[in-house]
Amino acid sequence: MRDQNAPKCKPMFNFKEIISVTLILFSVIDVLGSLPIIVDFRRRLGKIESEKTTIVAGAIMVIFLFLGERLLSLFGVDIASFAIAGAIILFLLGLEMILGRDIFKHGNIDVGVASIVPIAFPMIAGAATMTTLLSLRSTYQIQNILVGIVLNLFFIYLVLKSSNWLERKLGQGGTDILRKVFGIILLAIAIKLFKTNLSM
């Protein structure tokens, strides 16, 4: 007969935690908000390597989940400084979208390189995503965070893969409007990230 006072075995995966982590990461990554940038890069480069981008972004997130604080401390960099650096890059990308000027040199950039920088990092696995992962680790179980990461990566892959179709549906005018609107939002996110981490 089983002892009722014995400690209950904790399930390996917690569905509620997985949903929470997935939604938190989804809102922070905001791949739909980055769609105009993705469409713009695909237009300039001809294509985006969706598989490579997704794998690299996933690898960055998983590595940072386990080794984030150690890696930063190894270079003598704190999380706030890392986040500010990411905010500056996001700010410049936002200016590109609004002003229609090339701040970053896209002409000679390789498709494989662009798939990693700036799409995989810092757009998908950026400073906000990384700092969020460190926060999630202190609250949720590692296995549930990993499942949340995988679910988000699956959605990211679908968006990247269907960017051509989405562009056709939106049309040139729709894409340009979204580019300006999300450029302003990206600037606001960058400024907020900068202010928050500067005060730290």
SULFEN-V33606 format. One record per helix or strand of 2 or more residues. SS is the DSSP state (2 for helix, 1 for strand). FROM is the first residue (numbers start at 1). TO is the last residue. Records with the same first field share a line. If there is no record, write none. Layout:
# SULFEN-V33606
SS: FROM-TO, FROM-TO
This chain:
# SULFEN-V33606
2: 15-29, 35-45, 50-74, 79-99, 111-124, 127-137, 142-161, 163-199
